[in-house]
Amino acid sequence: MNNRRLPIIIVSIIGFIVFMTLSSSLFYTIEATERAVVFYPFGKGLDKDNVMTPGLHFKAPWNDVYTYRVNETNSEENMDVLDKNGLSIHIDVSVRFFPIPEKIGFVHENFTRDYVNILVIPEVRSTVRQVMGRYTAEEIYSTKRAEVETAIKDETEKILNANNVHATAVLIRSIVLPEQIRSAIESKLQQEQEALAYQFRLEKEKSEAERKRIAAEGESRANLIINNSLTNNLLKMRGIEATLELAKSPNTKVIVVGSGDDGMPLILGNN
């Protein structure tokens, strides 16, 4: 009985060993941050339209699997470029990107898994040089740095998107100018700021002088209106009204009406 089972056991062991040996060729795992495409040498070739998603997958041993990371990747580039006037500038640029997951088959077909060195970095460096050549060192260093970054990102993204890679950001980390040029630019910027501050003070003083002039003109017109309206009869009437109010005071003893200058009342006997 045992002799009959022995060949079965031996075959099972051999089969298990063969299975374990071939398992690495039969099964493959795609991580959460990865996608893959399969190449069928005896079939349709590279299956660009069928992208393998995360999980465990089965394949024939003769088929090849190409796995790509599709999470965002960062690349930093140091380079020397020329500005609009031909001045040499050293610049550090950082670009963040990732291959479009559903398009990695096309990325592999055109650039292979070395697409970063074949596509991304050369295009970024080329775009940086082209954009920098449109601006002066002073603009790149100070007034138009954000505009330069936006132009580099937009143009880089346009090129990479056309090749199924998405650029999320292109940042200028640092700009190094020749010391003499940098000092001249900083001095000019300081003088411009001082001129702006002086202009602001002048405008403020002009505004204050205008305010005072308008206030004085208003006060002058008000006094003119009052003087024109103060006739003798009106003054007498106002004096009589004031006298009547004062007569109500318990401290008033004698009131003589019509004995003052211009016929205005007099009040005598105040305590």
URQUICOR-V952737 format. One line per field, one symbol per residue. psi: psi as a letter, one per 40 degrees, with the letter a starting at -180 (. if undefined). A space follows every 50 residues. Layout:
psi->???
This chain:
psi->dddddddddddddddddddddeddediihhideiiiihhgdebeahgdeg hhiiahiiiideihhhhhheihihhhhhihihadeehhhhihihhhiiih deedddddddeaefddddcdddddddddddddeeiidddddcdfdddddd dddddddddddeffhhhdihihdihhiidddddddddddddddddddddd ddddddddddddddddddddddddddddegiddddddddddddddddehe ehdhhhheeiifeiiihifh.
